[in-house]
Amino acid sequence: MQLTRFTDLGLRVVMRLAVAEEGVRPGSREIAEELSVSYTHAAKVITRLGELGVVDARRGRSGGLAITELGRTATVGWLARRLEGEAEVVECDGAIPCPLRSGCRLRSALRRAQQAFFESLDALTIEDLTRNPTGTVLLALPRIGGADTQISATNGE
């Protein structure tokens, strides 16, 4: 099974925020640049993470992004399910339905495999994923603007 780019980026954003120093609230543009992704894509992911309660995004002078307690303790499986959505691995009932669907065992086998995939991720939290050596790598990402980086006054940027 392959995760969507949206989910992959969502997990990376949360991991990056999990290693931020206490009180440091990087902006969404900063996160996008550090993770080498487009700002537009990162902003969409960050919006969804905020809706889920995993990321706190604030505007204004003390704005920026921070991971929430839910973001630290939620399982990776829980987060991946919410970012991926409920879609099945294969589409059997599309515009042109699969002619094998009435007697096919593939769909149910793939559904079980998908469930097992997510269940295996239920054993991990974001904090588990950010332990060293990953935490060290995340902390070594080039920080945009160095120590003097100012947080934008809009949209947590």
N, C-alpha and C positions, 0 to 999 in steps of 0.2 A: 504494500500500500504506500502511496505517496501523499504527503500533506500538500495542501495548496500553498502558494507563496504567501498568501495572506496569513495563514496559520504559522508558517515558518517565521515570518517577520514578527508576528505577535509574540511568539515565544522569545525571540531574540530581544525585542524591546523590553519585555518584562525582566528578562535576565539582566540586561544592562542596567535597568533601574534598581534591581535588587542589590547591586554592588555600589550604588551611589553613596557617597558620604552622607551622614546625617545632616539634614538641613540644606543639602545641595539639590536643586531642582532644575535639571537640564531642560532645555526647550525641545520641542518636536523637531525643529530644523537641525539642531545640534545632534540629536539622536539619529536622525536620518543620515546626516553626513558621517557620523561615527560608524554606522552600520553599512555605509555605502549603498544606500537605497534612495529612491526618489522621495522627495518631501511629500508629494501628493499621496503616494502609496502609504508612507509612514503615517501621515495625518489621518487617513481613513482607518488604519489599524488602531491608532491611538484613540480615536473616537470610539471605536467598538470596545476597546479595553476599558475605557471610562464607563461606558454603558453597563459593562459587566461588573463594575466595581473593583476591578483589579488595579487600575491606575487612577490617581487623582490628578486631574489636569486643571490648573488654575490660570486665570488671566491676571494681568496687572503687574504691579511692581514686585510683588512677592510670588509671581506666577511661576509656571513651569510644570514639570511632571514629577510624580513620586509614586512609588509602588505602595499599595495599601496592605493592610494586614492580610486581607483575603488573597491578594496577589502573592504574598510570601508563603501562605499555607495551603492554598488550593493545589490540588494535584494537577500534574501536567495533562493527564487524561481528561479531567474535567474541563480544563481550559481549551484543550485541542478540540473536544466535542463541541464546545460553544463557538469556537472560531470556524470550525469546518462546516457546521450545520448538520442536518439529519440526512443528507443525501446518501444513497447507496453507492457502492463501488461501481456497479454497472447500471445502466439505464435500459430496462427491458420494456418499458411501456411508453416510449417516446412517440414522436410524430409517426414513425414507422415502427410499430411494435415488433419485437424479436419473434420470429416464427417458432422458436423453440420454447417459448415461455410456458406453455401448458404442460410440458413434460421435462423441463430442464432442472437439474440439480445444482447447476453452477451458481445461480443467484443466492440460494440459501447457504451454500458453502462459502461464498464470498462475504455474506452478511456475518456469518460466524467468525470468519477470519478478521473482519473489521472490528467486531466486538472484542475479540481477543487482543487485537492491536491496542485499542484504547484501554482495555483492562490492564495491559502490561505497563501503560503509562500512568495508571492510577497509583502505582507504587512510588512515584516520584513527585516531589514538590519542586517549585522553582528554586528554593534554597538548596535542594539536593543538586540541582543542575549547576549552581554557581559555586560549588565547592571547588577548591583547587584540583587540577590546574586551570579549569575554566575561569574561575574568579580572577586569577592572575592575568589571563589573557584579556578579559573584559576590562580590567583596570588599566591595562596597557594600551587600550584603544586610543588613538590620537584624539585628544580633546581639542575641540574647535576653539580657537582664541586663547588657549592656555588658561591660566588661573584668572585672567582678567575678564573672561567671558561674561557679558551682561545678558540677562534674560530679557527677551522681548516683552513688551507690554501687551501683546495680543496673542490669543489662542495658545498659550503655553509655549510659544516659540522662543 
